[in-house]
Amino acid sequence: MTSNLKTSYGNYIERNCTVSITLDKRTSRKDVKVYPLSVRFTISRKRWYHHVGGSYSEKDFSEICNVQTSRSPKFEIKRQWISILGEYSDMLARLNVGHELSLELIRNAITGNGLVSNVNFLTAWQEVIDNLKKEDRYGTAESYQCGLNSFKKILGEDNIKGFKIDKELLSEWNEGMLNGVKRGRKRIGKISDTTRGIYLRVCRVIWNECIRRGYMLNVEYPFSNKRGRDTISIPRGATRKGEFLNVDKMTQLYDLFMEKDYPEQWPCDVTPNVHFSLGLFLAQYLCNGFNLADEAFLTYDDYYYSTGGKAFRFKRKKTTERSEDGAEVIIPIIEPLQNIINDIGAKPEKGALVFPEILKGAETTEEKHRRIQQENQNVRKRLHMICKDIFGWEERISGTWARHSFATNLRNAGVDMQYISESMGHSTQKTVTQLYLSSYPLNKQFEYNSRLLRLEDEPTIDDIPNMTKEQMQALLIKMMSNK
């Protein structure tokens, strides 16, 4: 009679996994008559049982499976089993969509604990970092690695168990980044709000990736910036409106570069390096505010020669990583930019780098990233020497100031916002090159970018009586074009 009893119910199939309601009869005890009710997951003849509450004899289980009439008390139990089976079937459908399932994945999704002890939230984070490196996105990978280091430093690597990453644990990390944590006599882990925001956004990406892979299901989402919610708020980056140098200060830096009037007390091996970094910074400013990675890969390409050496064309590296088309930008080579290239750049040679000293012959993508990172640090450190020792300025300049200064100074000079946006490589419905060639011919670009420096003294009202007719006409044209 026992052989005729029904031993499972459902047998729902999702991809390579079969899920059913059954009794877990795996026990070494004798004379056992009732067994725990379980959801059984089967993949390639391997099984994992998840107990869902309640115990039944084999006879009762079979009768509940076979009951048909709703008037039977056992039908309500069967209805509950159907609901349980539906919940786990829906879970499997959402789990690791587009890929096969595994018992490890299923157990992680349900319990937060894997069958393999070395698979956890930290290893998932590290896997994302490794994939970014394989895609040659070393800058992004570095941010993710720093975030992971902070996570482990503040919470303690041994305290991270499986995928049990809840709001309380993340709040502890957030608090540690905000105020630091005490380790012995020292307080460590405290960082700026801007960096804290970056790390929290990185963690949010890892969290969502773990949800996508099915490592974490039916867990409360911990991030939100909406007021009144008991969640983790990700701080916005500090405003950078004040991080720019006006035209007068940029002109002072350019004059210093051209005159090379550096302090005599500086060591002889320091001055050439400071001069080189100043030139790179000024070139970033005059090249539409591009970053040092763009500067490192700028070449004397076909476009440079087709314009008779009057313009560069390049695709922003930062945008190219995120889109297939990238953002193509045209840079007019105004006279000050040409002077900088003549001093610290390479001589024109088709296909050659304009500023090869940035990469210093680095061959692999990782080596190039390190060289660019090092040169960014050099620019920051050496520009601080110039500001402090020569001009007595309080500003602590970095490469990003070149971009902000380009946009702000052209805006203050009355230049079209459309031109500023396009020249900086912001996305548009058309390609940037199409808009340049139609809306902003090269002579117009020269006119606009020439406003980045003030190399001629502006005439005052006292100068007007002594002006020639041609000078007054030129002044009137300039005033009309600035409206």
Secondary structure as UniProt FT lines:
FT   HELIX           2..4
FT   STRAND          8..14
FT   TURN            15..16
FT   STRAND          17..23
FT   STRAND          34..43
FT   TURN            44..45
FT   STRAND          46..57
FT   HELIX           58..66
FT   TURN            70..71
FT   HELIX           73..94
FT   TURN            95..98
FT   HELIX           103..111
FT   TURN            117..118
FT   HELIX           121..134
FT   TURN            135..136
FT   HELIX           138..155
FT   HELIX           157..159
FT   TURN            162..163
FT   HELIX           167..179
FT   STRAND          181..183
FT   TURN            184..185
FT   STRAND          186..188
FT   HELIX           193..213
FT   TURN            227..228
FT   TURN            241..242
FT   HELIX           247..259
FT   TURN            264..265
FT   TURN            268..270
FT   HELIX           271..286
FT   TURN            287..289
FT   HELIX           292..297
FT   HELIX           302..306
FT   TURN            307..308
FT   STRAND          311..315
FT   HELIX           317..320
FT   TURN            321..322
FT   STRAND          328..332
FT   HELIX           335..344
FT   TURN            350..351
FT   TURN            356..361
FT   HELIX           365..385
FT   HELIX           386..391
FT   HELIX           399..412
FT   TURN            413..414
FT   HELIX           417..423
FT   TURN            424..425
FT   HELIX           432..439
FT   HELIX           442..449
FT   HELIX           450..452
FT   HELIX           461..466
FT   HELIX           469..481
//
